[in-house]
Amino acid sequence: MLKYIVPIFLVIAVIVGVRLCCYTVDAAEYGYVTVLGQHRETFDGQTDAGLKIGLPWPLEQVQRLDRRMQQFDLPAMEQLTHDPEGNTIDKLLLIEAYVCWKIADKDGVDRFVKRIGSPDRARSILGPRINGQLGAAIGQKRMDDLVNTSSAGKAGKTKVDVTVEELRQNLLDTLTAQVRDEYGIELIDIRLRRFNHPVAVRESIYQRIRSERSKEAAKYKSEGERLAKNIESEADQDVREKLANARAAEEKIKAEADIAAQKIRNDAYSQDVKFYAFLKEMDELQSILGNSKTILLLSTHRPMFERIFQPPAMKSDAAKDKEKKK
């Protein structure tokens, strides 16, 4: 029985030894190999992935680091924008941004491990540094640069798009080389996720906006009333001019009508003088007797009433023709 136990233990020991001496490197990671705490070699999963053989643990240790792009959110911060007029209430912004990064390359792994050590520590080191640079950059921008959506004339981009792109490019130009040399990290992108007024000042800002809009509304209302009065005055003037013209036209028409009527009367008078005189007397009599309140006590032998009983005879047509021939 004892002769079987010893070979079994030897086989197990060999298997354990082989297992401790072998390890694999994945294509999505770096393998950072140390022997007794001293860096010996770095494997890049893109070119060196696969099975590796080394000294057994714990003499040789392998630290695995993700070689893919990683992302983390920067802590939100309140930042004043550039304001030459001093209206700081509505110039304060709450900035939220995020960072995309990765370990630069195989050579940068050693710097990353020695100076940072882990992705969590990378966030705690890079976050404040990038936030400081971002705050300084935004402090040089006006509020209008971050909220104006009018076209900037660059391939259909708005003013906000241009400002955000400038901030991103300036941050990358400033930090990329420094972070690579110090920590072996490549900054891929720095983006503003959101910027808004802090909750503490929003009500004050809304009140100011309402006040400004009320002033604008009063201004437009005053201007509208002024224009309405001008229109009303012009309309009244136009009415007066038209009424004056109408009255002048009326007087002219009446004068022309009076002239035409007088001409007709003259023509009628010339045709039969006695009968025309008779009609005039009848008109005068009608004006006197037509009023129901007028009371006259006259004799029927008065000349006025003689016309009623003895009207002038109308000339015959033959007489009229005779007079015309004369």
C-alpha positions in Angstrom: 0.0 0.0 0.0 2.8 2.4 0.9 4.5 1.8 -2.4 1.4 3.3 -4.2 1.0 6.3 -1.8 4.5 7.8 -2.6 4.1 7.8 -6.4 0.6 9.4 -6.0 2.0 12.2 -3.8 4.9 12.7 -6.3 2.4 13.0 -9.2 0.3 15.4 -7.2 3.4 17.5 -6.4 4.4 17.6 -10.0 0.9 18.6 -11.1 0.8 21.4 -8.5 4.3 22.5 -9.4 3.4 22.7 -13.1 0.2 24.5 -12.2 2.1 27.1 -10.2 4.7 27.6 -12.9 2.2 28.0 -15.7 -0.2 30.9 -16.4 -2.0 32.5 -19.3 -2.2 36.1 -20.7 -5.5 37.2 -22.2 -5.7 39.2 -25.4 -7.5 42.0 -23.5 -4.9 42.5 -20.8 -1.3 43.2 -19.9 0.7 40.6 -17.8 3.1 42.4 -15.4 5.5 39.8 -14.2 7.7 40.3 -11.0 10.2 37.9 -9.4 10.6 38.5 -5.7 9.0 41.9 -6.2 11.3 43.0 -9.0 9.9 43.6 -12.5 11.1 41.0 -14.9 8.8 41.2 -18.0 5.6 42.6 -19.4 3.4 40.7 -21.8 1.1 42.5 -24.2 -2.0 40.5 -24.8 -2.4 41.8 -28.3 0.9 40.1 -29.4 1.9 37.9 -26.5 -1.4 36.2 -25.5 -1.4 32.6 -24.6 0.3 30.1 -22.1 3.4 31.2 -20.2 5.8 29.3 -18.0 7.8 30.8 -15.2 8.9 30.3 -11.6 6.3 28.9 -9.2 4.2 31.2 -7.1 5.0 33.0 -4.9 8.5 33.5 -6.3 7.1 34.8 -9.5 3.8 36.8 -9.5 1.7 38.1 -12.4 -0.4 41.2 -12.1 -3.1 41.5 -14.8 -4.1 44.9 -16.1 -6.9 45.7 -18.6 -5.5 47.1 -21.8 -8.9 48.2 -23.1 -10.3 51.7 -22.9 -11.8 52.6 -19.5 -14.1 55.4 -18.4 -14.9 57.2 -15.2 -17.0 60.2 -14.2 -15.3 63.3 -12.8 -16.7 64.7 -9.5 -19.3 67.4 -10.2 -18.0 70.9 -9.5 -19.4 74.4 -9.3 -17.5 76.9 -11.5 -17.9 80.6 -12.3 -17.7 81.6 -16.0 -16.0 84.7 -17.2 -18.2 87.7 -16.4 -16.9 91.2 -17.0 -20.2 92.8 -15.9 -20.1 91.2 -12.4 -23.5 89.4 -12.6 -22.2 86.3 -10.8 -25.5 84.9 -9.8 -26.4 83.4 -13.2 -22.8 82.9 -14.2 -22.2 79.9 -11.8 -22.4 76.5 -13.5 -22.5 73.0 -12.1 -20.1 71.0 -14.4 -20.2 67.2 -14.9 -17.7 65.5 -17.2 -16.2 62.1 -17.9 -12.8 60.8 -18.9 -11.8 58.0 -21.3 -8.4 56.5 -20.8 -6.3 53.4 -21.1 -2.8 52.2 -20.2 -0.6 53.8 -23.0 1.4 50.8 -24.1 3.6 47.9 -23.0 6.3 50.3 -21.9 3.8 52.4 -19.9 2.7 49.4 -17.8 5.7 49.6 -15.4 5.1 53.4 -14.7 1.4 52.7 -14.2 2.0 49.9 -11.7 4.8 51.7 -9.7 3.1 55.1 -9.6 -0.6 54.3 -9.6 -1.1 50.6 -9.2 -4.9 50.1 -10.0 -7.7 51.7 -12.0 -9.4 52.9 -8.8 -6.3 54.8 -7.8 -6.1 56.2 -11.4 -9.5 57.8 -10.9 -8.5 59.3 -7.6 -5.3 60.8 -9.1 -6.5 61.9 -12.5 -10.0 63.2 -11.3 -8.8 66.2 -9.3 -6.1 67.1 -11.8 -8.4 67.1 -14.8 -11.1 68.9 -12.8 -8.6 71.7 -11.9 -7.6 72.1 -15.6 -11.3 72.0 -16.7 -12.3 74.6 -14.1 -9.6 76.9 -15.2 -10.5 76.6 -18.8 -14.3 77.2 -18.2 -13.4 80.2 -16.0 -12.0 81.9 -19.2 -15.3 81.3 -21.1 -18.4 83.5 -21.1 -21.8 82.0 -20.1 -23.0 82.8 -23.7 -20.3 80.5 -25.1 -21.8 77.6 -23.2 -25.5 78.2 -23.9 -25.7 79.9 -27.2 -27.1 77.5 -29.8 -26.8 79.9 -32.8 -24.8 78.8 -35.8 -21.1 79.3 -35.6 -20.6 79.0 -39.3 -18.4 75.9 -39.1 -20.0 73.0 -40.9 -23.4 73.6 -39.2 -22.0 73.6 -35.6 -23.5 75.8 -33.0 -21.5 78.1 -30.7 -21.9 75.6 -27.9 -20.4 72.8 -30.0 -17.4 74.9 -30.9 -16.8 75.9 -27.3 -17.0 72.3 -26.0 -14.7 71.1 -28.8 -12.2 73.9 -27.9 -12.3 72.9 -24.2 -11.8 69.2 -25.1 -8.8 69.9 -27.4 -7.1 72.3 -25.0 -7.4 69.8 -22.1 -6.0 66.9 -24.2 -3.2 69.1 -25.6 -2.2 70.1 -22.0 -2.6 66.8 -20.2 -1.9 64.0 -22.6 1.9 64.2 -22.7 2.2 64.9 -19.0 0.0 62.0 -17.9 1.7 59.6 -20.3 5.2 60.5 -19.1 4.2 60.4 -15.4 1.8 57.5 -15.1 1.9 55.6 -18.4 -1.7 56.5 -19.1 -3.1 57.7 -22.5 -6.0 60.1 -22.3 -8.4 59.3 -25.1 -11.1 61.8 -24.5 -12.4 64.4 -22.0 -16.1 65.3 -22.5 -18.6 67.6 -20.8 -21.6 65.4 -19.8 -23.8 68.2 -18.4 -23.6 71.8 -17.3 -26.4 73.5 -15.4 -27.0 76.1 -12.7 -26.7 74.8 -9.2 -30.0 74.1 -7.4 -29.2 76.8 -4.7 -29.2 79.6 -7.2 -31.8 78.5 -9.7 -34.7 80.2 -8.0 -32.8 83.5 -7.9 -32.0 83.1 -11.6 -35.6 82.3 -12.5 -36.8 85.4 -10.6 -34.3 87.5 -12.4 -35.4 86.0 -15.7 -39.1 86.7 -14.9 -38.2 90.3 -13.9 -36.3 90.9 -17.2 -39.1 89.3 -19.2 -41.7 91.5 -17.4 -39.6 94.6 -18.3 -39.5 93.4 -21.9 -43.3 92.8 -21.9 -43.9 96.3 -20.5 -41.6 97.7 -23.1 -43.5 95.9 -25.9 -46.9 96.9 -24.4 -45.9 100.6 -24.2 -44.6 100.4 -27.7 -47.8 98.8 -28.9 -49.9 101.4 -27.1 -47.9 104.1 -28.8 -48.3 102.6 -32.2 -52.0 102.1 -31.5 -52.4 105.8 -30.7 -50.5 106.7 -33.8 -52.7 104.5 -35.9 -55.8 105.9 -34.2 -54.7 109.5 -34.7 -53.8 108.8 -38.4 -57.3 107.1 -38.8 -59.0 110.1 -37.2 -57.1 112.5 -39.5 -58.0 110.4 -42.5 -61.7 110.4 -41.5 -61.7 114.1 -41.0 -60.0 114.6 -44.4 -62.5 112.3 -46.1 -65.5 114.0 -44.4 -64.2 117.4 -45.4 -63.8 116.2 -49.0 -67.2 114.6 -48.9 -68.8 117.8 -47.6 -67.0 119.8 -50.3 -68.2 117.4 -52.9 -71.7 117.6 -51.4 -71.7 121.4 -51.5 -70.5 121.3 -55.1 -73.2 118.8 -56.1 -75.8 120.8 -54.3 -74.6 124.0 -56.0 -74.7 122.3 -59.4 -78.1 120.9 -58.6 -79.4 124.4 -57.5 -78.0 125.8 -60.8 -79.7 123.0 -62.8 -83.0 123.5 -60.8 -82.8 127.2 -61.3 -82.3 126.7 -65.0 -85.3 124.3 -65.1 -87.4 126.9 -63.2 -86.3 129.6 -65.6 -87.3 127.5 -68.5 -90.7 126.7 -67.0 -91.3 130.3 -66.1 -90.5 131.4 -69.7 -93.0 128.9 -71.1 -96.0 130.2 -69.0 -95.4 133.1 -66.7 -98.9 133.3 -65.3 -99.2 129.6 -64.5 -95.7 129.7 -62.9 -96.8 132.6 -60.7 -99.9 130.7 -59.8 -97.8 127.7 -58.6 -95.6 130.0 -56.6 -98.6 131.4 -54.9 -99.9 127.9 -54.2 -96.5 127.0 -52.6 -96.7 130.1 -50.3 -100.3 129.2 -49.4 -99.3 125.6 -48.6 -96.5 126.8 -46.4 -99.0 129.0 -44.5 -101.9 126.5 -44.3 -99.7 123.4 -44.0 -99.0 124.0 -40.3 -101.8 122.5 -38.1 -101.1 124.9 -35.4 -101.7 128.0 -37.6 -105.2 129.6 -37.3 -106.2 132.2 -39.9 -109.4 134.1 -40.0 -109.6 135.5 -43.5 -112.4 136.4 -45.9 -112.8 134.3 -49.0 -112.7 137.5 -51.0 -109.0 138.0 -50.3 -106.8 137.9 -53.4 -105.0 134.9 -52.0 -108.1 132.8 -52.2 -109.2 134.1 -55.6 -106.6 131.8 -57.2 -108.3 128.8 -55.7 -111.6 129.6 -57.3 -110.3 131.3 -60.5 -107.0 129.7 -61.5 -105.3 131.0 -64.6 -106.1 129.1 -67.8 -103.2 127.1 -69.2 -102.2 128.0 -72.7 -103.1 125.7 -75.4 -100.4 124.0 -77.4 -101.3 126.0 -80.5 -100.8 129.2 -78.5 -97.5 128.0 -77.2 -96.4 127.2 -80.7 -97.5 130.6 -81.9 -95.5 132.3 -79.2 -92.5 130.3 -80.1 -92.8 131.3 -83.7 -92.9 135.0 -82.7 
